[in-house]
């Protein structure tokens, strides 16, 4: 269980870096008429890293002691966060990013592809950042790694 917790916490950094890289790449290439295989791979790997995080997160959701549905669980900040807030925000962000990538792949113009990635991945990133149990957030008992 400890290995999964550390993997989930450590892989968060890889996922965030890939998402940020995809967003920066899309913004810098929005004015060009090129959408290369490299761009497609950056977007794909960013999405795959989030889907991997989601799978590990679902295992932790059902096995972790931080998630409890005993009476009064909504009154406890930690059980409410991990039992509802964290999972809803992460799933919403991953769905938004996945939709953005799918829309980009279906678009024909390179400008539109980059525009979809920039917009949808940025919205997803904002939700991801809001849903991460950062160590400075009180009562969540989270670590940097």
Secondary structure, DSSP 8 states (H G I E B T S, - for coil): -HHHHHHHHHHHHHHHHHHHHHHHHHHHHTTSS---HHHHHHHHHHHHHHHHHHHHHHHHHHH-TT---STTGGGSHHHHIIIIIHHHHHHHHHHHHHHHHHHHHH--SHHHHHHHHHHHHHHHHHHHHHHS--TTSTTS-----
